[in-house]
């Protein structure tokens, strides 16, 4: 079985998740069940699916979970654009977040290609 903690892409996904929780602390209270929840769920889905995929028995199953992580990273990108447009995320923070989301997408794509 694979150890998810050995994958740099999992580490980056976890870093994005922790950042997203910190970023969303300052969001308006009325967004707690809206965009705040969506951003957090999309973020934690990235490393969670990598971890779950590592426990699967075949490369094909692992790949399927990596592809789910890719979808979550795209969802996170979409909601972060929305949050930035609404003024909830400062432009400089959004820029760094967007760079990290793109990095995790590339890393996931590279790992999928290797499988």
C-alpha positions as CSV (number, residue, x, y, z in Angstrom):
1,X,0.0,0.0,0.0
2,X,1.1,3.5,-0.7
3,X,1.7,6.1,2.1
4,X,0.0,9.3,1.1
5,X,2.3,11.3,3.4
6,X,5.2,10.6,0.9
7,X,3.5,12.4,-1.9
8,X,4.4,16.1,-2.4
9,X,1.1,16.7,-4.1
10,X,-0.7,15.6,-0.9
11,X,1.5,18.0,1.1
12,X,0.6,20.8,-1.2
13,X,-3.1,19.9,-1.0
14,X,-2.9,20.0,2.8
15,X,-1.2,23.3,2.7
16,X,-3.9,24.7,0.5
17,X,-6.5,23.4,2.8
18,X,-5.0,24.9,5.9
19,X,-4.6,28.2,4.1
20,X,-8.3,28.1,2.9
21,X,-9.5,27.6,6.5
22,X,-7.5,30.6,7.6
23,X,-8.6,32.8,4.7
24,X,-12.3,32.0,5.2
25,X,-12.2,32.9,8.9
26,X,-12.7,36.6,7.9
27,X,-15.6,35.9,5.4
28,X,-19.0,37.4,6.3
29,X,-21.0,35.2,8.7
30,X,-23.9,35.0,6.2
31,X,-21.5,33.0,3.9
32,X,-20.8,30.2,6.5
33,X,-23.2,27.8,4.7
34,X,-22.4,29.3,1.2
35,X,-19.1,30.1,-0.3
36,X,-17.1,29.5,3.0
37,X,-18.4,25.9,3.1
38,X,-17.8,25.3,-0.6
39,X,-14.3,26.6,-0.5
40,X,-13.4,24.5,2.5
41,X,-15.0,21.4,1.2
42,X,-13.3,21.7,-2.2
43,X,-9.9,22.3,-0.5
44,X,-10.0,19.4,1.9
45,X,-11.3,17.1,-0.8
46,X,-7.9,17.4,-2.6
47,X,-5.7,15.8,0.0
48,X,-8.5,13.5,1.3
49,X,-9.0,11.9,-2.1
50,X,-5.2,11.5,-2.6
51,X,-5.1,9.7,0.8
52,X,-8.0,7.5,0.1
53,X,-6.7,6.6,-3.3
54,X,-3.4,5.5,-1.8
55,X,-5.3,2.8,0.1
56,X,-6.8,1.3,-3.1
57,X,-5.3,-1.8,-4.5
58,X,-4.8,-0.9,-8.1
59,X,-3.2,1.9,-10.0
60,X,-6.5,2.4,-11.9
61,X,-8.4,3.0,-8.6
62,X,-5.6,5.3,-7.4
63,X,-5.8,7.2,-10.6
64,X,-9.6,7.6,-10.3
65,X,-9.2,9.3,-6.9
66,X,-6.4,11.5,-8.3
67,X,-8.8,12.6,-11.0
68,X,-11.4,13.4,-8.3
69,X,-8.8,15.5,-6.6
70,X,-8.2,17.3,-9.9
71,X,-12.0,18.1,-10.1
72,X,-11.9,19.4,-6.6
73,X,-8.9,21.7,-7.4
74,X,-10.8,23.1,-10.4
75,X,-13.8,23.7,-8.1
76,X,-11.6,25.4,-5.6
77,X,-10.2,27.6,-8.4
78,X,-13.7,28.6,-9.5
79,X,-14.9,29.5,-6.0
80,X,-11.7,31.4,-5.2
81,X,-12.3,33.5,-8.3
82,X,-15.8,34.2,-7.0
83,X,-14.6,35.0,-3.5
84,X,-12.0,37.4,-5.0
85,X,-14.6,39.0,-7.2
86,X,-16.8,39.5,-4.2
87,X,-13.9,41.2,-2.3
88,X,-13.7,38.4,0.3
89,X,-10.1,37.5,-0.8
90,X,-7.5,40.2,-1.3
91,X,-5.8,40.2,-4.7
92,X,-2.3,39.3,-3.4
93,X,-3.7,36.4,-1.3
94,X,-5.8,35.3,-4.3
95,X,-2.7,35.4,-6.6
96,X,-0.7,33.1,-4.2
97,X,-3.7,30.8,-3.8
98,X,-4.2,30.6,-7.5
99,X,-0.5,29.8,-8.0
100,X,-0.8,26.9,-5.5
101,X,-4.0,25.6,-7.1
102,X,-2.3,25.6,-10.5
103,X,0.8,23.8,-8.9
104,X,-1.4,21.1,-7.4
105,X,-3.2,20.6,-10.7
106,X,0.1,20.2,-12.6
107,X,1.4,17.8,-9.9
108,X,-1.8,15.7,-10.0
109,X,-1.6,15.6,-13.8
110,X,2.0,14.5,-13.7
111,X,1.2,11.7,-11.2
112,X,-1.7,10.6,-13.3
113,X,0.4,10.4,-16.4
114,X,3.0,8.3,-14.6
115,X,0.3,5.8,-13.6
